[in-house]
Amino acid sequence: MIKIIMEVWILLHSYIQTCVESYLIGFLKLGKIPQHVAFIMDGNRRYARKKSLQPHQGHAFGFEQLHQTLDWSMKLGVKVVTVYAFSIDNFKRSQIEIDTIFDLAERKFDEFLKEDALIQKHGICVKLIGNLELLRQTTKDAAYKLMWNTRNNVNATLYIACPYTSIEEMNTVLGGIYQNLQQTNIGISDITREFIGKCLYTKEPLDLLIRTSGEVRLSDFMLWVSNGCTVHFIQTLWPEFTLFDMLPILISYQFRSKELNIMRTDSISNLSEKTQKYLNDLHSERIRCCQPSNSNH
């Protein structure tokens, strides 16, 4: 009898939570919704310690929370989500923990490709950003497969930064620009702040950046674009992050949206035909690089 009561309570609780979330999403959509939101998903290991779990279990709950966050982000109308999944600096951790994270990532990438998966349901194009050459071969293969098979999805974009740092991103971007300067394709006068920003792994302007777990630092994540966006540091651990944590953040964003739009409009400049061609070629090449045959290089 007690078991039946508990099962009924769990179902009732889930139903009530779904109804409340639907109401909140409808309420929030009355205001301006950020089009590009980034998350520093911090706190998986601390969550595991808090719940007396093994570290890999904390990471598993973190991956599950990404699924839920992505779902209500799409329902809100967010078009681009970027998540900091693995820093290049994280390679300093134990090999056991690194292997566990990549095992989880490979399973999650495979799940993303199922017909009934969230990625297919919302038509999300998935792109891994960072130095993918640092990944082990099986993870790299799974990443290329995921990117190639979702490349034609146009409703939204999920950027997974893995393995990533802003320093590596800027080295790659500026190195490419320098090579083209040497080949006289573009000139010094073409290299503007907007041009560099559009050469980054995430070419869409960032509206909102959130870091969970109480740490007040960006940890070498999206440093170039974070200057013009709203940044929030919250105490909640990533596996416990919910729409209810997002509620005050979005309300604050909506109150400041007019001010942010003015700042963004003031920073816009026109790109030359040469730089636009460079950008088109750059992003086309990034798509071609994720063809499955390239994963064996």
Secondary structure, 3 states (H helix, E strand, C coil): CHHHHHHHHHHHHHHHHHHHHHHHHHHHCCCCCCCEEEEECCCHHHHHHHCCCCHHHHHHHHHHHHHHHHHHHHHHCCCEEEEECCEHHHHHCCHHHHHHHHHHHHHHHHHHCCCCCHHHHHCEEEEEECCHHHCCHHHHHHHHHHHHHCCCCCCEEEEEECCECHHHHHHHHHHHHHHHHHCCCCCHHHCCHHHHHHHCCCCCCCCEEEECCCCCCCCCCCHHHHCCCEEEECCCCHHHCCHHHHHHHHHHHHHHHHHHHHHHHHCCCCCCHHHHHHHHHHHHHHHHCCCHHHHHC
